[in-house]
Amino acid sequence: MEDGREMVEEYHLETNVLIRRAWKEKGKLGQDIGWNVEIGDPEPKQNNIDICGIQESSSAPFITRRVTKTSLEWRIRNLPYPQNVYSVTAEDDGTITIRTTNKKYFKKIRIPDLERAGLKPEQNRITFTHQYSTLIITYKKPPALLELERKVLNEILQLKAKKDGDIQCPTS
């Protein structure tokens, strides 16, 4: 639990790789305002066009995040510029920053995994590629993060995994 919020994680049962982490968000008055997805695909957005008449462009860049055994990965979709325009840098403020030389895109990415481990990003661990209008940023996990994840995984493996059909739903 971080800041009194609830957290849910999903692991692939065969590989033990984290595939989804989400935090249950609360409003200032304690009301539930939904899930903030840290790793994995974002929650589907409700179409609010009927409510306010405004809708986010489907061509706007958006980020998804994945984790592998050895790296952290971000995919920023809807970025049509060639790879040589992008700059991806580790910053002193603990973020990875993406800039374009054509001044069309700028984004600072927080890395909660490193923050929780008390680490800052290192430039030599960052690689990136661009294909199909998607910028793929890979950050090789440092040894301290790998060790922390190993300890967490050992704790998780001691728990009994729940599978579909394990829980009997109440009947009315």
C-alpha positions in Angstrom: 0.0 0.0 0.0 1.3 3.4 -1.0 -0.2 6.6 0.6 -3.2 4.6 1.9 -4.2 3.4 -1.6 -5.0 -0.2 -2.5 -2.8 -1.9 -5.1 -3.5 -5.0 -7.2 -0.8 -6.9 -9.2 -1.2 -9.7 -11.8 1.6 -12.1 -12.6 1.9 -14.6 -15.4 1.7 -17.9 -13.6 4.2 -19.7 -15.8 6.9 -17.0 -16.1 6.3 -15.1 -12.8 6.5 -11.8 -14.8 4.4 -8.9 -13.6 1.8 -8.1 -16.3 -0.4 -5.6 -14.5 -0.2 -3.2 -11.5 -3.1 -0.9 -10.7 -3.7 1.5 -7.8 -7.3 2.2 -6.5 -7.6 6.0 -6.4 -9.6 7.9 -3.9 -10.8 11.5 -4.3 -10.1 14.3 -1.8 -13.3 13.4 0.1 -12.5 9.6 0.2 -14.8 8.6 -2.7 -13.6 5.9 -5.1 -12.5 7.5 -8.4 -11.3 4.3 -10.2 -8.1 2.5 -11.0 -4.8 4.1 -12.0 -2.9 1.5 -14.1 0.8 1.7 -13.5 1.8 -1.3 -15.6 -0.2 -3.0 -18.4 -2.9 -1.7 -20.7 -4.9 1.3 -19.4 -8.5 0.9 -18.3 -10.9 1.5 -21.2 -12.1 5.2 -21.2 -15.7 6.0 -20.9 -17.0 7.9 -23.9 -18.0 11.2 -22.3 -19.1 12.8 -25.6 -22.7 12.6 -24.5 -21.9 14.4 -21.2 -19.8 17.3 -22.3 -19.5 17.1 -26.1 -15.7 16.9 -26.0 -13.7 13.9 -26.8 -9.9 13.2 -26.8 -8.5 12.7 -30.3 -7.9 9.0 -31.2 -4.6 10.1 -32.8 -3.1 11.7 -29.6 0.0 10.0 -28.3 -0.6 7.6 -25.4 1.8 5.5 -23.2 1.5 1.9 -22.2 4.0 0.2 -19.9 5.3 -3.3 -19.7 7.8 -5.2 -17.5 10.0 -8.1 -18.5 12.4 -10.1 -16.2 15.3 -7.8 -17.1 13.8 -4.5 -18.2 11.1 -1.8 -17.9 9.5 -0.8 -21.2 7.3 2.0 -22.3 5.5 2.2 -25.7 4.3 5.6 -26.9 1.9 5.1 -29.7 0.8 7.7 -32.3 4.3 9.3 -32.7 4.8 9.4 -36.5 8.2 11.2 -36.6 11.4 9.3 -37.6 13.7 7.8 -35.0 16.5 10.4 -35.5 14.2 13.2 -34.1 13.8 11.6 -30.7 16.0 12.2 -27.6 15.5 10.0 -24.6 17.4 11.1 -21.5 17.7 10.2 -17.8 17.1 13.3 -15.7 18.3 14.4 -12.3 14.7 14.8 -11.2 14.3 11.0 -11.4 12.4 10.9 -14.7 13.1 9.8 -18.2 12.4 12.6 -20.6 11.5 12.3 -24.3 12.0 15.3 -26.6 11.9 15.8 -30.3 14.2 18.1 -32.3 11.1 19.3 -34.2 9.5 20.5 -30.9 6.4 18.4 -31.6 6.6 16.1 -28.5 7.8 16.4 -24.9 7.1 14.1 -22.1 8.6 13.3 -18.6 8.0 9.8 -17.5 8.1 9.0 -13.8 9.5 5.5 -12.8 7.7 4.4 -9.7 9.7 1.1 -9.6 13.0 3.1 -9.2 11.4 5.6 -6.8 10.3 2.9 -4.5 13.8 1.4 -4.5 15.4 4.8 -3.9 17.1 4.9 -7.3 17.4 7.4 -10.1 17.5 6.5 -13.8 20.9 6.0 -15.5 21.5 7.0 -19.1 23.5 4.0 -20.0 20.5 1.7 -19.2 18.2 3.4 -21.7 17.7 2.3 -25.3 14.9 3.2 -27.7 13.7 2.3 -31.1 10.8 3.6 -33.3 8.6 1.6 -35.6 5.0 1.7 -36.8 4.4 5.2 -35.3 5.4 3.8 -31.9 8.5 4.8 -29.8 9.6 1.9 -27.7 11.8 2.8 -24.7 13.6 0.1 -22.8 15.3 0.6 -19.4 17.6 -2.3 -18.3 16.8 -3.0 -14.6 19.7 -2.2 -12.2 20.9 -5.0 -9.8 19.3 -3.3 -6.8 15.8 -3.4 -8.5 16.3 -7.0 -9.6 17.1 -8.0 -6.0 14.0 -6.1 -4.6 11.8 -7.8 -7.2 13.2 -11.2 -6.4 12.3 -10.6 -2.7 8.8 -9.5 -3.6 8.3 -12.5 -5.9 9.5 -14.9 -3.2 6.8 -13.5 -0.9 4.2 -13.8 -3.6 5.1 -17.4 -4.5 4.3 -18.3 -0.9 0.7 -17.2 -1.5 -1.8 -19.5 -3.2 -2.6 -18.2 -6.7 -6.3 -17.8 -7.5 -7.4 -19.1 -10.9 -10.7 -18.8 -12.7 -13.3 -21.0 -11.0 -11.5 -21.0 -7.6 -14.0 -18.6 -6.1 -17.6 -19.5 -5.9 -19.8 -16.5 -6.8 -22.8 -16.0 -4.5 -26.1 -16.9 -6.1 -29.2 -14.8 -5.5 
